[in-house]
Amino acid sequence: MSPPDSPRGDFPIAKDDPAAGHQHAAGKTFGRSVKRLEDHALLTGTARFVDDIQAPGMLHAAFVRSSHAHAAIRGIDTAAAAAAPGVHAVFTLEDLRPYLATTDLVTALPSPSFRMSLHRPVLAHTEAAYVGEAIAVVIAEDRYLAEDAAALVEVDADPLPVVGDCRTALDEGAPTVHSSAPHNLVAEFDLSYGDVDAAFDAAPHVFGESLAQHRGGSHSIECRGVVARYEPLDDVLTVWSSTQTPLPARQILCDLLGRGPDQVRVVVPDVGGGFGPKLVFYPEEAVTAVAALILRRPVKWIEDRREHFTATTQERDQIWDVEIAVDDEARILGVRGTLLHDHGAYNVRGTNVPYGAAAAMTLAYRVPVYRLDIKCVATNRVPVTPVRGAGQPQGVFAMERLLDRVARELRLDRAEVRRRNLVPAELMPYPTPMKTRGGMQVVLDSGDYPRCQAMALERAGWASFAGRQAVARAQGKRLGIGVANSVEGTGRGPYEQIKVHVGTTGAIHVYSAAAAMGQSTRTMLAQVVAEQLGGDMDNIMVVAGDSANGTLGFGGFNSRQAVMAGSSAHKAALEVRRQVLEVAATVMQLPVADLDIEGREVVAKNAQARRTLAELARAAAGMPGFLMPGPGPAMQAMEHVVINDMAYGNATAVAEVEVDAETGEVKLRNIVFSHDCGRVIHPKVVEGQLLGGIAHGVGNALFEKMAFDENGQPLTTNLAEYLLVTATEMPPIALAHMESPTPLNALGIKGVGEAGVLPMAAAIASAVEHALEDCGVRITQVPISPVELLAAIEAARQ
Amino acid sequence: MSPPDSPRGDFPIAKDDPAAGHQHAAGKTFGRSVKRLEDHALLTGTARFVDDIQAPGMLHAAFVRSSHAHAAIRGIDTAAAAAAPGVHAVFTLEDLRPYLATTDLVTALPSPSFRMSLHRPVLAHTEAAYVGEAIAVVIAEDRYLAEDAAALVEVDADPLPVVGDCRTALDEGAPTVHSSAPHNLVAEFDLSYGDVDAAFDAAPHVFGESLAQHRGGSHSIECRGVVARYEPLDDVLTVWSSTQTPLPARQILCDLLGRGPDQVRVVVPDVGGGFGPKLVFYPEEAVTAVAALILRRPVKWIEDRREHFTATTQERDQIWDVEIAVDDEARILGVRGTLLHDHGAYNVRGTNVPYGAAAAMTLAYRVPVYRLDIKCVATNRVPVTPVRGAGQPQGVFAMERLLDRVARELRLDRAEVRRRNLVPAELMPYPTPMKTRGGMQVVLDSGDYPRCQAMALERAGWASFAGRQAVARAQGKRLGIGVANSVEGTGRGPYEQIKVHVGTTGAIHVYSAAAAMGQSTRTMLAQVVAEQLGGDMDNIMVVAGDSANGTLGFGGFNSRQAVMAGSSAHKAALEVRRQVLEVAATVMQLPVADLDIEGREVVAKNAQARRTLAELARAAAGMPGFLMPGPGPAMQAMEHVVINDMAYGNATAVAEVEVDAETGEVKLRNIVFSHDCGRVIHPKVVEGQLLGGIAHGVGNALFEKMAFDENGQPLTTNLAEYLLVTATEMPPIALAHMESPTPLNALGIKGVGEAGVLPMAAAIASAVEHALEDCGVRITQVPISPVELLAAIEAARQ
């Protein structure tokens, strides 16, 4: 097999290929690559991102940040800044305190694993714990004046010993991340089932690996941003934020400011990528909001890229020491080990990244016993929260490295080792031996993992690779191929409310607090609703990510919005459909069974009769003195589907690389990615999500590294120093689709936003190791930089 | 009996008097005169009326109005005004046309009775049809500059023949109210049942009266006002208006501007009285809104009192010719007649005032056959719409005048004639022979009308009046006493939605589009909700009259808000109570039956356990990955009760007057008012409504007269020329309460906002006639002015 065609130089995508597995019939709008609701505004430049928001009288914020990774703050002199031209105010925590019900941001999800609370303050006041931590804010006429004045704020800070490396942070006598912290162990827990040690004691083969995984930030095109405006006429504080989680943000602001839910409105405008860090509630959101309240003027803060490198949360180092026990046929008998997780300077989200890593490690395979002991360790670095994949790519990497080791040790084909261990389709739905921390059994809901791998292998020409490799080698080229499987928990519950309403114009309004961050959430909701209500996408008006619309939910993370908001939208649309047809039956004096909704009308199937949705909405609303029998004044439903279980998607990545052993350069030749996210709502959007995720994964595997020196100073704070993957580095990518509808929701859908990332680093590491098989180079860390790879080649040669 | 005490000179109110009839036990908040939610803001000057609204950059509107009652507009020269200092724009209809989907305000309720449409234009353009009709608007920096510039607008108008008197408007050859109108008959219909002419032919006695009734305007303390602001960030046009009907106003604005329901928000701030005219949608609301859209600046228009006299709708003349047929015992055999109703220059609401008059005429009594033929006639006067009572006082006046005639002719006591004919309690609920125009049978739902009259008579010392009268006469004083009964349709359906929500602060939020105009609507809703949800009025946050809160309904008119919104609030509160207890039962692990809500907590009846509503709200909302079983994420309900039938309240007024036959002065000595509005939610509020209505009725009977000359020029355009009743004219008033709960809603409540007005003019006319019995003066019109009364005395003496 040859690599997929790429005649136009863009990503070729295999579609409608009989080999591509189950494809379900598309509906009127569901399952079709309809024109996106978002496209017109984006293509015509009329989309509105936070920085596009202009409000009369708006002021601009610039933050004074810690230049030390750890320092005691003795004093903050704001006098010179306050006197600078155009400055309206300079605030420290002391200035804000009278307006705050609490000065700490309590944002971490509760967990019994915590060994300390470690909340982040609204502004650092007596101690700074990472470079970039906000200490004061300057509010001025424009951003230039604000930054100039911010430079005049004198922070009298005494450096304190820095906790720079999680590997030594728990050593006796190590400095602590805060003066008040008793130690650096933020949380400690394990994920385990079965008698692990007994299984290992009895196993014929046990292999161990020590792995160091590094992941950088999310690096969305748009950095963070906030505009806050207090409207005295309504007594409403409106906060436009590029957050992924508007309702949790509103709750935190309400708690912080002592305001009721009607008095704080959080609106998510167009957002240029979220990828995880924007699910966190940040000091800058709180401070900008309080400043607008105090000054009675709108205030804008837009994060610059340097701030994004230092003040926006990232994922950080994970150190894995893991062992696998297998039988002579390479069947897995057990997995065990430890995971050390760099938690950063504060506990802003909790333990879900290392938990997700631990859970994802074994899911694709039948692993009879398992134990991972996990420690979350505080360091004087920016706090750690999920980035696309949320730990799961690290778990996959650890598992796949072990399986490559097994193949090598037992001299088996790497794909064959996996095939023997993948959870087979006939066991689905498969109750794994694993339980969540909440005690719920982890059940793999649907899928055919072996078939998914087989599709990828076939398309990638896995079986014939040795021949191609030999030909290339004869030409002086060193090729390698790698494979990795991933299973991903998607669609985090418990619910995301949706309101659907047929207005008196006949337009169908869909309301959700689900936040769109570039993943076509509005289009997705419109497709699901239009499917039941006439099929006219242009008649669906979606308001998403606005706390004022009265729907409740949690926002966008964990590949949950299509699953959760989509399912609720489906339920609401069905209910509104029922109401529309009931109203129409009364108005048109025909049985419901004879009616259908076509476009913006209800039509009688066997007659000429038709009524517009506008007419029906007005009829349903009644008039003084009269309401006809029926569903009530509004054809409207507010629904939420509760799903506490996750829907598990799966994927197989095959990467083919060429390694230059003289330079250490790794060049990707092509990627085949087969995946299953249940029923596909919008094929083009799914492809976009997958391709983006794959690119993210390539970056993690080969390029992205957020470096710090021994004093906790970040060394990579711009896009010249920190390498993001670009189109130049991306090879042709072939996607292969399968559709195994999940039984967990009525639409059969699973999340896909993170799927592309999960197996990529593992597959590329496998391929690089394969290309260097004869050198004996072992890949035990990512990213695989040329310098480090060259050093490994050198070391292996010696 | 002596008149009720009035030691402090204020209105004495009979309360908790065993003679006062059925009183029902009060609940925690329901039925008690709790502190009103409105009081704090009103007493501390922090209430916000439309004119209190200040928005940055706000401009001010002044209208150019027709000085002719009827004129052809040849041209409008705005150049000088546009060039005046501080003027931002001058708009005629032609300027607004590009922004309007339609240039007519279609506001009348549909009716088959219409003989022409007669819609009011947004601004008069080719023809003006009443003095005060808006022709152009000037938008300037302040109101002074706007008015100065408005005086510079040159309207080139040719006077046209004026239709000034509805009595001649249908004559052949009469001018028409508009050049394009074929005639002046706006609507024609009848209300009738039974074989009327046969009954009259067979009746032993038939008496006829010709009556002329005049009613003025509503004259709320606050005139009308609008502030409109377009917010480009939200694409929302917000209109603050002193309207009684925010949602219909939103619908009209949406239709007019081609905007969706999310793009127009109508907010009713504090309102200083509505009384009917504010239920209409006005040209000024449309023009102010469009101006804000065009200019992208907030625009305010506040009506001055002169504008209120000329541009705000009023009630107008009704000419009744009616006959009553009775048997020898004064039992009513039938009523028939005609009603000519002055409709004003446009059809802005429809025919509900004359319809209400016709329906109210007979309701208190058993009237076996009935026919009233009604003509609504256009005149070149400001349009006619309901004022407090909405025609019903006129119907009561006509009926009671006939009954006084029967008593006189048959030499019976006036009260005895009524007693013999009142619908007796044992017939309740009483299906009258009357049907609504929609074909629904009119059913009197509850009440004891004879007892109500008996209470009033006893308290007023009716039986002993002749003695008092004789004593006074000996002292040279001419006393009279009169009685009248009224039955009033209240609680116009079909619904008014209410949302109740327990927020995460533990506060209970109540949302409604029901508009408060001074009648304590927020307190009423809070009482109903608090009754079920802890009883703490301070924990109930009510947002009323804001279209943005998502509830649907019709607003405030027809004494409907307590009945309709109150019933929905009760239903929603019960549902939320169920949810709160269900959540608490799960959280506290106790059975629902053991729990109750006290204040802001759920408490276990037999244990120490308690949880705050705030804790329960947070528990109910769940967290990522988990929602406990229960009612769902929000303890919240949106409910609407549908009631198409009216709840009929009733009242008896007894008025005692002293008439000075030399001056024509009528002095009220005291008023006794017994009434039944079902269960009372807030006794003090009910008393306030009754006293206000009684004062309104006194004004109608004796003082208020909106005069026009033969050219249609209004002669009374300020409060020196137009006499409103003041405290000086008001006598002591004794109120007597009865409570006959209606079976139509769960709370047993009926409306009371208009009840005070209905029987007052009839009772006072009866008393004046009684005082002048020996002179043979007949009262056939209201108001009874000294000049006219003196003329009648003179005429009778001749």
Interface residues (C-beta under 8 A of the other chain):
Chain A: I53 A55 P56 G57 L109 P110 L233 W240 Q251 C254 G260 P261 D262 T436 G438 R492 G493 P494 Y495 Q497 G503 T504 T505 A507 H509 M541 V543 A548 G550 L552 G553 F554 F557 N558 A621 G622 M623 P624 G625 F626 L627 G632 P633 A634 M638 H640 V642 N644
Chain B: I53 A55 P56 G57 L109 P110 L233 W240 Q251 C254 G260 P261 D262 T436 G438 R492 G493 P494 Y495 Q497 G503 T504 T505 A507 H509 M541 V543 A548 G550 L552 G553 F554 F557 N558 A621 G622 M623 P624 G625 F626 L627 G632 P633 A634 M638 H640 V642 N644
